Amino acid sequence: MKRALLALAVLAAASAPALADQALATAKNCMACHAIDKKLVGPAYKDVAAKYAGQKDAVDRLAAKIMKGGSGVWGPVPMPANVQVNDAEAKKLAAWVLSLK
């Protein structure tokens, strides 16, 4: 019984940051255009993670796109700047997106 409870506690602790970062993405309206595993207006977060995989500056580059916006990378619809996201939040969101597989 102790093992089962310990395993459950470890699993819950490991998933808590992922849920918190998804909550941040929802709070900052990112989920209005993006989903984790399917394209909406913007690309799926898992597709973004695959595109940036292995790039050492990926967190900083993606954080800059979150804050400043971008165009031409994922099709004709530009991503607007998200002025309600600060630098620390952008880096947290970018790290979360890049952790998705």
PELIN-V271487 format. One line per field, one symbol per residue. ss: DSSP state (2 for helix, 1 for strand, 0 for the rest). phi: phi as a letter, one per 30 degrees, with the letter a starting at -180 (. if undefined). A space follows every 50 residues. Layout:
ss: ???
phi: ???
//
This chain:
ss: 02222222222222222222222222200222010000100000222222 22000002222222222201000000001000000022222222222220 0
phi: .ddddddddddddddddddddddddddcidddcbbdbbdcdcddeddded dceiddcddddddddddciaaidckdddcddcddcdddddddddddeddd b
//
